[in-house]
Amino acid sequence: MKVVSVGAGNLATCLMRAMKKAGMEVVQVYSRTVRNAQRLGEELDCGWTTCPEEVRTDAGLYVFSLKDKALPDVIARVRPNEGLWVHTAGSMPITVFEGYASRCGVMYPLQTFSKERQPDFNRIPFFLEAVSEKDAAVLATVARSLSGQVAFLPSEKRKCLHLAAVFACNFTNHMYVQAARLLEEAGISFEVLLPLIDETAAKVHEMAPAAAQTGPAVRYDEPVIAKHLELLADPDRKELYRLISRSIHKEAEK
Amino acid sequence: MKVVSVGAGNLATCLMRAMKKAGMEVVQVYSRTVRNAQRLGEELDCGWTTCPEEVRTDAGLYVFSLKDKALPDVIARVRPNEGLWVHTAGSMPITVFEGYASRCGVMYPLQTFSKERQPDFNRIPFFLEAVSEKDAAVLATVARSLSGQVAFLPSEKRKCLHLAAVFACNFTNHMYVQAARLLEEAGISFEVLLPLIDETAAKVHEMAPAAAQTGPAVRYDEPVIAKHLELLADPDRKELYRLISRSIHKEAEK
């Protein structure tokens, strides 16, 4: 199957590597910037372009992995063709393709992607959506060649899943960022936190997150909370601490 | 070495199990509540009491694992003796023992503990503090019999470490709680998030957390952020989303 990657960001890069490894033929990469288009084109050993109108029309699968705000415009500029057009966005409905693609779908991999690190695709849950049964079957075959966890999910539910993922991943990582800054200021290596970070993640494999909660906020240990607020010099960090602690305590009282 | 556990909460429970397994003799458990004192006493097959004045005076090591607000009062009520008194609290200075213990120290295990789950102690970093060199050596021997990662750290630095741990663990777990609630409302199983949670933790073994950040806030994808805020019915959750997204974006602009 010939594949075009419309996008060359973190997700596109990791997904195209996995598709190539699974035997698909990536024939072209589009990106708004020369730097990203060329970088990924060269890595995948295929053509690249920065112009949506120059996207080839002979591929079987077009994978749009772009910022949500760029997606509609680029879809409108790619020349109509007979390929299956899919996007990989959590919060975009399948209807974004209406009027532009003769065949369309969604292939949403629930994972955090950075170019510098290739995750194990076999463990990534893929959530699919398609209009026709035929395209659903095509998408399922593609996704199953990449991962052992493939399911169909409509746009409305995918939106909720994406929002939950923002909390579980992006916001979690921001808590790591805050911890790293605090340790940096104290001259302590971030590495000492890794066993704690790992155990925090491992616990919710066995227990519901609400049952796994520990720390001063859940046991409402006021002297600790007061000391921590005093220790936090940065006003934004202090506000984060206050709001999240209050939310933990509220949750515990339910 | 005879050990008394002054406390029977999550940390005390997991630590005493590990000490017993390492060959130490736990001789008594104190807790404010009969339920906890009896539960841990029976699990460890030793005596228990709910009265600080009844704590035995013949042990070699007294491990105080209590809420910060309870600690000074209980320390004042345990009868003076020749044992080494240590606490396990991140934010309490070693000076809390002044005037009560002839020998004192701190043994702070940097981990999240729930009674229902025994973590691998060998990977837990222990941060120690003592007044005399002799007691420092005793504490180091005890800690090294439990874990491969033992270091000394003064109270001032331990306070910062504890605060960083609150962000990396307690606040992170609260993000998991929020994600779980959102999925529950959408009728989706929390399990689908586990590979994402694991990868988010795994990434920061290889990359600095700031470099690992992904998602709508860091790329400032306004349409996604607006949709998410619209989707969040709960006002507290909406405020969390807004504040954390703003903080991520600020961090990215640095």
Interface residues (C-beta under 8 A of the other chain):
Chain A: N10 K67 D68 K69 G90 S91 L110 Q111 T112 F113 S114 E116 R117 P119 R123 I124 P125 Q149 L153 K157 K159 C160 L161 H162 L163 A164 A165 V166 F167 A168 C169 N170 F171 T172 N173 H174 M175 Y176 V177 Q178 A179 A180 L182 L183 E185 A186 G187 I188 F190 V192 L193 L194 P195 L196 I197 D198 E199 T200 A201 K203 V204 H205 E206 M207 A208 P209 A210 A211 A212 Q213 T214 G215 P216 A217 V218 R219 D221 E222 P223 V224 K227 H228 L231 L232 D236 R237 E239 L240 Y241 L243 I244 S247 I248 K250 E251
Chain B: N10 K67 D68 K69 G90 S91 L110 Q111 T112 F113 S114 E116 R117 P119 R123 I124 P125 Q149 L153 K157 K159 C160 L161 H162 L163 A164 A165 V166 F167 A168 C169 N170 F171 T172 N173 H174 M175 Y176 V177 Q178 A179 A180 L182 L183 E185 A186 G187 I188 F190 V192 L193 L194 P195 L196 I197 D198 E199 T200 A201 K203 V204 H205 E206 M207 A208 P209 A210 A211 A212 Q213 T214 G215 P216 A217 V218 R219 D221 E222 P223 V224 K227 H228 L231 L232 D236 R237 E239 L240 Y241 L243 I244 S247 I248 K250 E251
